[in-house]
Amino acid sequence: MSALERSYRRLLAWYPAEHRAAHEEEMLDVLLSSASPGQTRPSVADTVDLLSGAVRIRLRRAVDGAGASAWPGALSIAGFLAMLMLVADGARFTVNVPYVAAAVDDGYVQGDSGWHVLAGQLGTAPYWLAWAAVAFLAWRGSRRAAARAACAVTAVQIALVAYGLAWSELWNASVGASLGGIPLPLALVASASLVASPGPGHGARLLGRRGVAGAVAMAAVLATTASAPFMAFIHQKGPWPPWYDGPIGDAFVRWDRILLSVTLMTAVFSFAVLARTRAGRRASALMALGGAPLLAQVGWINMEVVFSGPVIHLLLIESLAGFALVMLIVRIVELPAKFVAKKHAQPSI
C-alpha cells in the first residue's frame, strides 16, 4: 500500500462505516486514478472535499435519524427536555414578576432606583418569551423556523452574557450575565437538537405519552419549588422573592434544602426512566450539561455565592464533568450487554 493510499484511507475513515462498506473502494479508485504522477499525499482540495463530504453525510444521517447510532435520538430527547425546562423556567419567571414588583414597591431593595432594579430583575423577559415562541413553532411542526429562531436567540444570549461579564460594573450588566447560568447549556442543547437531529418533536415521540407527561410534571414541580410564591409560602411573612429577604434565616435554609431534595429526586427519576433505551441513556448525559450546574447551585446556604452571578469557566467545568460522569455510568451499564453480544457474535467451533 502506497503512502498516498494510506493517507486517502485515513481521510475516508471519517465517513460512517455503512457508507465506507458500500463506497470506499470506488471512491479510493477514483482518487488514486486522478492523482498526479509521484504524488505522495492528498491535495488540499481533496482533503477539504473529503472531510466536508464526511461532515455532510454524518449531519444528514443525524437529522434524518438514519443509521445505527443512538445519538440522533438522544439529541432529540435531550432537545425536547431542554426546551421544556426553558419554557418551565419562563413560566417561573412570569409568576415571579408581581413578587419582584411588590418587593421594589415596598422598599425591600435599597441603594438603587426602582426602575434600575426592575430592569435588572425583569430585563430577561424577552428571552423567556422568545423561547416560548420557539417551543410553539417546534410544537406546530415548523422545525426550520424554530431552528433559525433558536439559533438567533442563543447567539444573542451568548452576546449578552459576554457583555454582562465584560462590563460587570454597569447597572444593566446583570441582565446579560444572568443568562450565563443554567439557561445557557439548555439553550445550546435545544438549538443543537433542532439543527442536528430529527428534532424535539421526534424526542417526544420516543418518550411516549407517559414519558412526556412525566417530564412535564417534573419540570412543573422543579419550577414551582424554585419560584417566589413557594418561598413566600415557606417564609410566611410577605410576598417577595427570597433574594430580598435580607439575612439568611431558617426559612431560606428550609427552602434551599427542599429545592435540593426535589432537584436530586428529579435527576434520579429522570435517569431511571431514560436508562431503558440506548438513546435515553445518552440523552441523560446530554441533559447533565445543564443538570450538573443546577445541582452545584442548589444546597448553598450563602446568598453571595448563589446570586453573585455566573462564572463561565465554572459552568463549563460543571457541565463537562456532569456529562463525563453520566457517560461513564452509561458505559458501565452497557458493558455486560456488549460482552454478551460480542460472545454471541463469535463463531462456534
C-alpha positions in Angstrom: 0.0 0.0 0.0 1.4 3.3 -1.1 1.7 6.4 1.2 -0.9 8.2 -0.9 -3.4 5.3 -0.5 -2.8 5.2 3.3 -3.5 8.9 3.5 -6.7 8.6 1.5 -7.9 5.8 3.7 -7.3 7.8 6.8 -9.5 10.6 5.3 -12.1 8.1 4.3 -12.2 6.8 7.8 -14.2 9.9 8.8 -17.2 8.6 6.8 -19.8 6.3 8.5 -19.0 2.6 8.5 -22.0 1.8 6.3 -21.0 4.4 3.7 -17.4 3.1 3.7 -18.5 -0.5 3.2 -20.6 0.5 0.2 -18.4 3.2 -1.5 -14.9 3.3 0.0 -13.2 1.2 -2.7 -14.9 3.0 -5.5 -14.0 6.4 -4.0 -10.4 5.3 -3.5 -10.1 4.1 -7.1 -11.3 7.5 -8.3 -8.9 9.4 -6.1 -5.9 7.3 -7.0 -6.6 7.4 -10.7 -6.9 11.2 -10.6 -3.6 11.7 -8.7 -0.6 13.2 -10.3 2.5 11.1 -11.1 4.7 10.8 -8.0 2.1 12.4 -5.7 2.6 11.2 -2.1 -0.1 13.0 -0.2 -3.6 14.2 -0.8 -4.0 17.8 -2.2 -5.6 20.4 0.0 -8.7 20.5 -2.3 -9.1 16.7 -2.0 -8.7 16.8 1.8 -11.3 19.6 2.2 -13.7 17.9 -0.2 -13.4 14.5 1.6 -13.8 15.9 5.1 -16.7 18.2 4.2 -18.4 15.3 2.5 -18.0 13.2 5.7 -19.5 16.0 7.8 -22.4 16.5 5.4 -23.2 12.8 5.4 -23.0 12.4 9.2 -25.1 15.6 9.7 -27.7 14.4 7.2 -27.9 11.0 8.9 -28.2 12.7 12.3 -31.0 15.0 11.1 -32.9 12.1 9.4 -32.3 9.7 12.3 -30.7 7.2 10.0 -28.1 4.6 10.9 -27.4 2.6 14.0 -26.2 5.4 16.1 -28.3 6.3 19.2 -27.0 9.9 19.3 -29.6 11.4 16.9 -32.4 10.0 19.1 -30.6 11.1 22.2 -30.2 14.6 21.0 -33.9 14.7 20.0 -34.9 13.6 23.5 -32.5 16.0 25.2 -33.7 18.8 23.0 -37.3 18.2 24.0 -36.4 18.1 27.7 -34.1 21.2 27.4 -36.8 23.2 25.7 -39.4 22.0 28.2 -37.1 23.2 31.1 -36.6 26.6 29.4 -40.4 27.0 29.0 -40.9 26.0 32.6 -38.3 28.4 33.7 -40.0 31.1 31.7 -43.3 30.3 33.5 -41.5 30.6 36.8 -40.1 34.0 35.7 -43.6 35.1 34.8 -45.1 34.0 38.2 -42.3 35.9 40.0 -43.0 39.2 38.3 -45.6 40.5 40.8 -43.4 39.4 43.7 -40.4 41.3 42.3 -42.6 44.4 41.7 -44.0 44.2 45.2 -40.5 43.9 46.7 -39.4 47.0 44.8 -42.6 48.9 45.6 -42.4 48.1 49.3 -38.8 49.3 49.5 -37.1 45.9 50.3 -34.4 46.8 47.7 -32.0 49.6 48.9 -29.3 51.6 47.2 -30.7 51.9 43.7 -33.7 53.3 41.9 -36.8 51.2 41.5 -36.5 51.4 37.7 -33.0 50.1 37.6 -33.9 47.2 40.0 -37.0 46.3 37.9 -34.9 46.5 34.7 -32.2 44.3 36.2 -34.6 41.7 37.6 -37.2 41.7 34.8 -35.0 42.6 31.8 -34.8 39.0 30.6 -38.5 38.8 29.9 -37.9 39.0 26.0 -35.6 35.9 26.3 -38.2 33.8 28.0 -40.9 35.0 25.6 -38.6 34.1 22.7 -38.1 30.5 23.9 -41.9 30.2 24.3 -42.2 31.2 20.7 -39.5 28.7 19.6 -41.3 25.9 21.5 -44.6 26.9 19.9 -43.0 26.7 16.4 -41.5 23.3 17.2 -44.8 22.1 18.5 -46.6 23.2 15.3 -44.1 21.3 13.2 -42.3 24.4 11.8 -38.8 22.9 12.6 -36.8 25.1 10.2 -38.3 28.3 11.6 -37.9 27.0 15.1 -34.2 26.1 14.4 -33.5 29.6 12.9 -35.2 31.3 15.9 -33.4 29.1 18.4 -30.0 29.8 16.9 -30.7 33.5 16.8 -31.9 33.6 20.4 -28.9 31.6 21.6 -26.5 33.8 19.7 -28.0 36.9 21.3 -27.8 35.2 24.7 -24.1 34.5 24.3 -23.5 38.1 23.2 -25.4 39.4 26.3 -23.5 37.1 28.6 -20.2 38.3 27.2 -21.4 41.9 27.6 -22.6 41.3 31.2 -19.3 39.7 32.2 -17.1 42.2 30.4 -18.8 45.3 31.8 -20.0 44.0 35.1 -19.8 47.5 36.7 -22.7 48.8 34.6 -26.1 48.7 36.1 -27.7 46.6 33.4 -24.8 44.1 33.2 -26.7 41.7 35.4 -29.4 41.2 32.8 -26.9 39.6 30.4 -24.9 37.9 33.0 -27.9 36.2 34.5 -28.4 34.3 31.2 -24.9 32.7 31.5 -26.0 30.2 34.1 -28.1 27.1 33.6 -30.2 28.5 30.7 -27.1 28.6 28.5 -26.3 24.9 28.3 -30.1 24.2 28.0 -30.3 26.7 25.1 -27.3 25.1 23.4 -28.8 21.6 23.7 -32.2 22.7 22.4 -30.7 24.6 19.5 -28.4 21.6 18.6 -31.5 19.3 18.7 -33.4 21.5 16.2 -30.4 21.7 13.9 -28.6 18.4 14.0 -31.2 15.8 15.0 -34.8 14.8 13.9 -35.9 17.4 16.4 -37.6 17.7 19.8 -40.9 16.5 18.4 -39.2 13.2 17.5 -37.8 13.1 21.0 -41.3 13.5 22.4 -42.5 10.6 20.3 -39.5 8.5 21.5 -40.5 9.2 25.1 -44.1 8.3 24.5 -47.2 9.9 26.2 -46.3 8.6 29.7 -42.7 9.9 29.3 -43.8 13.3 28.1 -46.4 13.5 30.9 -43.8 12.6 33.5 -41.3 15.1 32.1 -43.9 17.9 32.2 -44.8 17.0 35.7 -41.2 17.0 36.9 -40.5 20.3 35.1 -43.6 21.9 36.8 -42.6 20.6 40.2 -39.0 21.9 39.8 -40.1 25.3 38.6 -42.7 25.6 41.3 -40.2 24.7 44.0 -37.8 27.4 42.7 -40.4 30.1 42.5 -41.0 33.1 44.6 -44.6 32.0 45.6 -43.2 28.8 47.0 -40.6 30.7 49.0 -43.3 33.1 50.2 -45.3 30.1 51.4 -42.3 28.8 53.3 -41.4 32.2 54.7 -45.0 33.2 55.6 -44.0 36.8 56.1 -44.8 38.5 52.8 -44.9 38.1 49.0 -41.4 38.9 48.0 -38.7 36.7 46.4 -36.1 35.1 48.7 -33.2 37.3 47.5 -35.0 40.3 49.0 -35.3 38.6 52.4 -32.2 40.1 54.0 -30.1 37.9 56.3 -30.3 34.2 55.8 -32.7 32.6 58.2 -34.4 29.3 58.9 -37.0 29.9 56.1 -34.3 30.3 53.4 -32.4 27.2 54.7 -35.7 25.2 54.7 -36.5 26.4 51.1 -32.9 25.6 49.9 -33.0 22.1 51.3 -36.4 21.4 49.7 -35.1 22.6 46.4 -32.0 20.4 46.7 -34.2 17.4 47.5 -36.5 18.0 44.6 -33.6 18.5 42.2 -31.9 15.3 43.3 -35.1 13.3 43.0 -35.8 14.7 39.6 -32.3 13.8 38.4 -32.5 10.2 39.7 -36.0 9.7 38.4 -35.2 11.1 35.0 -32.2 8.8 34.6 -34.2 5.8 35.8 -36.8 6.5 33.1 -34.3 7.3 30.3 -32.0 4.4 31.1 -34.3 2.0 29.5 -33.0 2.7 25.9 -29.6 3.5 24.4 -30.9 6.8 23.1 -32.4 7.7 26.5 -29.2 6.9 28.4 -27.2 9.2 26.1 -30.0 11.9 26.5 -29.3 11.7 30.2 -25.7 12.6 29.6 -26.7 15.5 27.4 -29.1 16.8 30.0 -26.3 16.6 32.6 -24.7 19.5 30.7 -27.4 21.7 32.4 -28.3 19.4 35.3 -24.8 19.3 36.9 -24.6 23.1 37.3 -28.1 23.1 38.7 -27.1 20.5 41.3 -24.0 22.5 42.0 -26.0 25.7 42.7 -28.7 24.4 45.0 -27.7 23.4 48.5 -25.6 26.5 49.0 -26.8 28.4 52.1 -24.9 31.6 51.0 -26.6 34.4 49.2 -23.4 35.8 47.9 -22.4 32.5 46.3 -25.7 31.8 44.7 -26.6 35.3 43.4 -23.2 36.8 42.7 -23.6 35.9 39.0 -22.4 33.1 36.8 -18.8 32.2 36.3 -18.4 30.8 32.8 -15.4 28.6 33.4 -17.0 27.0 36.4 -20.2 26.5 34.4 -18.1 24.8 31.7 -16.3 22.6 34.2 -19.5 21.6 35.9 -21.3 20.8 32.6 -18.4 18.7 31.1 -17.9 16.9 34.4 -21.6 16.1 34.6 -21.6 14.8 31.0 -18.4 12.7 31.5 -19.7 11.2 34.8 -23.1 10.2 33.3 -21.4 8.8 30.2 -19.1 6.7 32.4 -22.2 5.3 34.2 -23.8 4.6 30.8 -20.7 2.7 29.6 -20.6 0.7 32.8 -24.4 -0.1 32.4 -24.0 -1.2 28.8 -20.8 -3.2 29.3 -22.5 -6.6 30.1 -24.8 -6.3 27.1 -21.8 -5.6 24.8 -19.9 -8.5 26.3 -22.9 -10.8 25.6 -23.3 -9.5 22.1 -19.6 -10.0 21.3 -19.7 -13.5 22.7 -22.7 -14.4 20.6 -21.0 -12.9 17.5 -18.1 -15.3 17.8 -18.4 -18.3 15.5 -18.9 -21.6 17.3 -16.4 -24.3 16.8 
